[in-house]
Amino acid sequence: MSLRGIVSKVKNCFDWTPVAVSGPIEIYRDYRDKGHVLLGYEVTVTYKHHGERKYLFADDEEKMCFVTRAQARKMAFDFYNQKQQQIKGR
C-alpha cells in the first residue's frame, strides 16, 4: 500500500461526518412486574466512513431520577437537530 493510501485510511478513521440521521424513536421494553416501560429515545446516525451508530437517551425517571422523560426527549431531539445541521452544513 502506498503512503497516500495509508494517510487516507488514517484520515478516514478520524472523519465522523454524518450523512443521514433518523429522528428520535421511543424504545420500550416489556417487564413481567412493571409491564410496558419506556427505556428512552433512540437516534440512529449513519456516518460516511463508520456506518450506522445508535444513540440511546435513557429515561431514568423510575430508577434514580437523574434524567426525567422530558429531559431525555429534549436531549434526543437536540442531538438529532445538531446532526441535521452538520449534514446541511456540508
N, CA, C and O atoms as a DFTB+ gen file, in Angstrom:
360 C
 N C O
     1  1       0.841      -1.178       0.000
     2  2       0.000       0.000       0.000
     3  2       0.886       1.241       0.000
     4  3       1.904       1.296       0.689
     5  1       0.490       2.209      -0.763
     6  2       1.273       3.433      -0.872
     7  2       1.073       4.314       0.359
     8  3       0.163       4.100       1.160
     9  1       1.930       5.285       0.482
    10  2       1.851       6.233       1.592
    11  2       0.540       7.016       1.539
    12  3      -0.060       7.286       2.579
    13  1       0.090       7.384       0.333
    14  2      -1.183       8.101       0.183
    15  2      -2.350       7.257       0.682
    16  3      -3.258       7.762       1.343
    17  1      -2.314       5.978       0.362
    18  2      -3.365       5.071       0.813
    19  2      -3.414       4.971       2.329
    20  3      -4.490       4.955       2.926
    21  1      -2.245       4.904       2.942
    22  2      -2.161       4.834       4.404
    23  2      -2.675       6.128       5.028
    24  3      -3.452       6.096       5.982
    25  1      -2.242       7.259       4.491
    26  2      -2.685       8.553       5.011
    27  2      -4.196       8.693       4.858
    28  3      -4.868       9.209       5.750
    29  1      -4.722       8.240       3.742
    30  2      -6.167       8.316       3.512
    31  2      -6.931       7.469       4.524
    32  3      -7.962       7.903       5.038
    33  1      -6.444       6.274       4.815
    34  2      -7.103       5.405       5.795
    35  2      -7.051       6.007       7.193
    36  3      -8.024       5.923       7.943
    37  1      -5.929       6.611       7.543
    38  2      -5.802       7.247       8.855
    39  2      -6.765       8.431       8.954
    40  3      -7.416       8.611       9.983
    41  1      -6.861       9.233       7.903
    42  2      -7.796      10.367       7.906
    43  2      -9.231       9.883       8.067
    44  3     -10.013      10.492       8.797
    45  1      -9.581       8.795       7.392
    46  2     -10.938       8.260       7.475
    47  2     -11.278       7.772       8.880
    48  3     -12.439       7.818       9.287
    49  1     -10.275       7.304       9.624
    50  2     -10.520       6.856      11.000
    51  2     -11.020       7.995      11.886
    52  3     -11.781       7.763      12.826
    53  1     -10.600       9.208      11.595
    54  2     -10.969      10.358      12.404
    55  2     -12.089      11.195      11.782
    56  3     -12.496      12.208      12.351
    57  1     -12.576      10.783      10.637
    58  2     -13.630      11.522       9.932
    59  2     -14.997      10.939      10.284
    60  3     -15.405       9.917       9.732
    61  1     -15.693      11.590      11.199
    62  2     -17.024      11.159      11.635
    63  2     -18.080      12.074      11.026
    64  3     -18.901      12.640      11.747
    65  1     -18.065      12.221       9.716
    66  2     -19.027      13.049       9.009
    67  2     -20.357      12.309       8.884
    68  3     -20.415      11.237       8.281
    69  1     -21.438      12.880       9.456
    70  2     -22.738      12.218       9.327
    71  2     -23.319      12.433       7.929
    72  3     -23.200      13.517       7.357
    73  1     -23.946      11.390       7.391
    74  2     -24.586      11.509       6.080
    75  2     -26.095      11.327       6.178
    76  3     -26.825      11.725       5.270
    77  1     -26.572      10.729       7.270
    78  2     -28.012      10.549       7.472
    79  2     -28.289      10.417       8.963
    80  3     -27.452       9.938       9.728
    81  1     -29.477      10.849       9.358
    82  2     -29.886      10.737      10.752
    83  2     -31.391      10.488      10.800
    84  3     -32.157      11.100      10.055
    85  1     -31.803       9.586      11.681
    86  2     -33.235       9.331      11.842
    87  2     -33.699       9.996      13.130
    88  3     -32.967      10.057      14.118
    89  1     -34.922      10.489      13.098
    90  2     -35.485      11.178      14.255
    91  2     -35.609      10.257      15.458
    92  3     -35.641       9.035      15.309
    93  1     -35.678      10.834      16.643
    94  2     -35.786      10.030      17.858
    95  2     -37.038       9.144      17.854
    96  3     -38.137       9.593      17.529
    97  1     -36.842       7.890      18.218
    98  2     -37.973       6.978      18.368
    99  2     -37.976       6.458      19.800
   100  3     -36.922       6.302      20.417
   101  1     -39.151       6.196      20.314
   102  2     -39.279       5.694      21.670
   103  2     -38.931       4.206      21.690
   104  3     -39.371       3.442      20.831
   105  1     -38.140       3.810      22.679
   106  2     -37.756       2.417      22.851
   107  2     -38.411       1.905      24.135
   108  3     -38.213       2.463      25.214
   109  1     -39.187       0.843      23.997
   110  2     -39.894       0.257      25.130
   111  2     -39.378      -1.147      25.398
   112  3     -38.810      -1.798      24.521
   113  1     -39.583      -1.593      26.613
   114  2     -39.279      -2.978      26.987
   115  2     -40.409      -3.485      27.867
   116  3     -40.942      -2.753      28.701
   117  1     -40.763      -4.733      27.671
   118  2     -41.820      -5.345      28.473
   119  2     -41.213      -6.096      29.653
   120  3     -40.318      -6.923      29.485
   121  1     -41.713      -5.796      30.846
   122  2     -41.298      -6.473      32.062
   123  2     -42.496      -7.203      32.650
   124  3     -43.639      -6.767      32.505
   125  1     -42.221      -8.303      33.305
   126  2     -43.308      -9.065      33.921
   127  2     -43.993      -8.281      35.025
   128  3     -45.220      -8.256      35.112
   129  1     -43.190      -7.640      35.873
   130  2     -43.763      -6.947      37.027
   131  2     -44.224      -5.517      36.735
   132  3     -45.158      -5.032      37.373
   133  1     -43.582      -4.836      35.780
   134  2     -43.907      -3.426      35.512
   135  2     -44.702      -3.225      34.235
   136  3     -45.334      -2.183      34.062
   137  1     -44.683      -4.188      33.350
   138  2     -45.396      -4.049      32.080
   139  2     -44.554      -3.365      31.021
   140  3     -43.341      -3.565      30.954
   141  1     -45.194      -2.566      30.201
   142  2     -44.580      -1.867      29.059
   143  2     -43.908      -0.586      29.566
   144  3     -44.599       0.357      29.950
   145  1     -42.575      -0.540      29.574
   146  2     -41.825       0.575      30.170
   147  2     -40.974       1.261      29.106
   148  3     -40.300       0.608      28.309
   149  1     -41.020       2.592      29.112
   150  2     -40.178       3.382      28.208
   151  2     -38.742       3.383      28.716
   152  3     -38.475       3.801      29.843
   153  1     -37.813       2.911      27.873
   154  2     -36.393       2.931      28.229
   155  2     -35.758       4.266      27.891
   156  3     -34.886       4.747      28.615
   157  1     -36.197       4.869      26.783
   158  2     -35.636       6.138      26.357
   159  2     -35.910       6.374      24.884
   160  3     -36.807       5.772      24.294
   161  1     -35.118       7.265      24.303
   162  2     -35.275       7.655      22.906
   163  2     -33.996       7.314      22.159
   164  3     -32.892       7.578      22.637
   165  1     -34.159       6.725      20.984
   166  2     -33.007       6.291      20.198
   167  2     -32.898       7.099      18.906
   168  3     -33.877       7.290      18.184
   169  1     -31.681       7.565      18.637
   170  2     -31.377       8.293      17.402
   171  2     -30.335       7.485      16.649
   172  3     -29.313       7.101      17.219
   173  1     -30.586       7.223      15.364
   174  2     -29.652       6.468      14.542
   175  2     -28.964       7.420      13.575
   176  3     -29.616       8.150      12.829
   177  1     -27.633       7.400      13.600
   178  2     -26.830       8.258      12.726
   179  2     -25.987       7.363      11.826
   180  3     -25.358       6.414      12.294
   181  1     -25.979       7.672      10.524
   182  2     -25.124       6.969       9.579
   183  2     -23.954       7.884       9.239
   184  3     -24.137       9.017       8.795
   185  1     -22.755       7.369       9.457
   186  2     -21.541       8.140       9.197
   187  2     -20.916       7.702       7.879
   188  3     -21.079       6.564       7.438
   189  1     -20.199       8.634       7.264
   190  2     -19.599       8.409       5.948
   191  2     -18.646       7.215       5.934
   192  3     -18.693       6.399       5.014
   193  1     -17.789       7.107       6.937
   194  2     -16.763       6.067       6.943
   195  2     -16.945       5.021       8.045
   196  3     -16.177       4.062       8.113
   197  1     -17.941       5.191       8.901
   198  2     -18.073       4.309      10.051
   199  2     -19.412       3.587      10.135
   200  3     -19.669       2.866      11.099
   201  1     -20.256       3.773       9.143
   202  2     -21.532       3.068       9.145
   203  2     -22.542       3.658      10.115
   204  3     -22.506       4.845      10.439
   205  1     -23.435       2.806      10.563
   206  2     -24.560       3.243      11.380
   207  2     -24.248       3.084      12.872
   208  3     -23.687       2.075      13.299
   209  1     -24.627       4.111      13.657
   210  2     -24.471       4.065      15.110
   211  2     -25.799       4.477      15.733
   212  3     -26.471       5.389      15.253
   213  1     -26.162       3.792      16.806
   214  2     -27.404       4.098      17.522
   215  2     -27.046       4.726      18.859
   216  3     -26.163       4.246      19.571
   217  1     -27.743       5.806      19.189
   218  2     -27.525       6.512      20.448
   219  2     -28.821       6.469      21.246
   220  3     -29.882       6.837      20.741
   221  1     -28.729       6.018      22.497
   222  2     -29.899       5.934      23.358
   223  2     -29.821       7.018      24.420
   224  3     -28.824       7.148      25.130
   225  1     -30.880       7.782      24.510
   226  2     -31.011       8.804      25.543
   227  2     -32.012       8.251      26.543
   228  3     -33.222       8.309      26.329
   229  1     -31.488       7.713      27.639
   230  2     -32.282       6.912      28.566
   231  2     -33.168       7.768      29.462
   232  3     -32.811       8.873      29.871
   233  1     -34.332       7.210      29.745
   234  2     -35.272       7.778      30.708
   235  2     -34.982       7.097      32.041
   236  3     -35.211       5.897      32.194
   237  1     -34.486       7.853      32.991
   238  2     -34.053       7.311      34.269
   239  2     -35.046       7.641      35.388
   240  3     -34.731       7.481      36.567
   241  1     -36.219       8.091      35.026
   242  2     -37.174       8.619      35.995
   243  2     -37.594       7.588      37.046
   244  3     -37.790       7.942      38.209
   245  1     -37.734       6.334      36.658
   246  2     -38.234       5.328      37.598
   247  2     -37.151       4.768      38.512
   248  3     -37.468       4.236      39.577
   249  1     -35.880       4.873      38.125
   250  2     -34.809       4.283      38.942
   251  2     -34.165       5.313      39.853
   252  3     -34.435       5.341      41.053
   253  1     -33.330       6.143      39.298
   254  2     -32.547       7.082      40.095
   255  2     -33.057       8.518      40.027
   256  3     -32.695       9.355      40.854
   257  1     -33.880       8.787      39.058
   258  2     -34.466      10.120      38.871
   259  2     -33.430      11.183      38.517
   260  3     -33.604      12.357      38.846
   261  1     -32.347      10.774      37.844
   262  2     -31.359      11.741      37.390
   263  2     -31.819      12.431      36.108
   264  3     -31.594      13.627      35.920
   265  1     -32.458      11.671      35.236
   266  2     -32.926      12.195      33.953
   267  2     -34.413      11.869      33.816
   268  3     -34.814      10.706      33.845
   269  1     -35.206      12.901      33.670
   270  2     -36.644      12.681      33.504
   271  2     -36.950      12.349      32.046
   272  3     -36.105      12.499      31.164
   273  1     -38.160      11.902      31.822
   274  2     -38.598      11.566      30.460
   275  2     -38.502      12.795      29.553
   276  3     -38.066      12.685      28.407
   277  1     -38.900      13.949      30.052
   278  2     -38.855      15.184      29.257
   279  2     -37.418      15.576      28.926
   280  3     -37.135      16.027      27.816
   281  1     -36.513      15.407      29.885
   282  2     -35.106      15.739      29.642
   283  2     -34.491      14.791      28.608
   284  3     -33.748      15.226      27.728
   285  1     -34.802      13.503      28.717
   286  2     -34.278      12.530      27.753
   287  2     -34.791      12.851      26.355
   288  3     -34.037      12.785      25.384
   289  1     -36.067      13.198      26.251
   290  2     -36.659      13.551      24.953
   291  2     -35.984      14.789      24.371
   292  3     -35.672      14.831      23.180
   293  1     -35.758      15.801      25.221
   294  2     -35.120      17.034      24.759
   295  2     -33.685      16.776      24.307
   296  3     -33.254      17.311      23.286
   297  1     -32.941      15.961      25.056
   298  2     -31.560      15.642      24.667
   299  2     -31.528      14.909      23.333
   300  3     -30.659      15.171      22.502
   301  1     -32.470      13.992      23.122
   302  2     -32.525      13.244      21.863
   303  2     -32.828      14.172      20.695
   304  3     -32.189      14.073      19.648
   305  1     -33.798      15.075      20.860
   306  2     -34.134      15.991      19.773
   307  2     -33.031      17.014      19.536
   308  3     -32.792      17.402      18.392
   309  1     -32.356      17.458      20.590
   310  2     -31.226      18.377      20.418
   311  2     -30.096      17.698      19.635
   312  3     -29.507      18.304      18.739
   313  1     -29.799      16.450      19.973
   314  2     -28.766      15.685      19.271
   315  2     -29.158      15.491      17.808
   316  3     -28.330      15.656      16.912
   317  1     -30.413      15.142      17.571
   318  2     -30.931      14.962      16.209
   319  2     -30.779      16.256      15.403
   320  3     -30.307      16.228      14.267
   321  1     -31.176      17.382      15.988
   322  2     -31.073      18.677      15.297
   323  2     -29.616      19.053      15.031
   324  3     -29.300      19.616      13.982
   325  1     -28.734      18.745      15.971
   326  2     -27.301      19.026      15.782
   327  2     -26.754      18.229      14.598
   328  3     -26.016      18.774      13.777
   329  1     -27.104      16.955      14.503
   330  2     -26.630      16.140      13.382
   331  2     -27.246      16.602      12.064
   332  3     -26.580      16.568      11.030
   333  1     -28.509      17.032      12.087
   334  2     -29.147      17.568      10.879
   335  2     -28.395      18.800      10.388
   336  3     -28.177      18.958       9.187
   337  1     -27.998      19.674      11.312
   338  2     -27.252      20.890      10.931
   339  2     -25.890      20.516      10.346
   340  3     -25.439      21.152       9.393
   341  1     -25.233      19.506      10.893
   342  2     -23.948      19.072      10.354
   343  2     -24.113      18.539       8.936
   344  3     -23.248      18.763       8.090
   345  1     -25.202      17.841       8.668
   346  2     -25.455      17.300       7.334
   347  2     -25.744      18.421       6.357
   348  3     -25.233      18.406       5.238
   349  1     -26.552      19.394       6.753
   350  2     -26.910      20.516       5.882
   351  2     -25.733      21.449       5.640
   352  3     -25.643      22.082       4.588
   353  1     -24.819      21.535       6.625
   354  2     -23.683      22.450       6.518
   355  2     -22.578      21.989       5.608
   356  3     -21.651      22.749       5.331
   357  1     -22.650      20.752       5.130
   358  2     -21.593      20.244       4.257
   359  2     -21.699      20.802       2.881
   360  3     -20.884      20.476       2.018
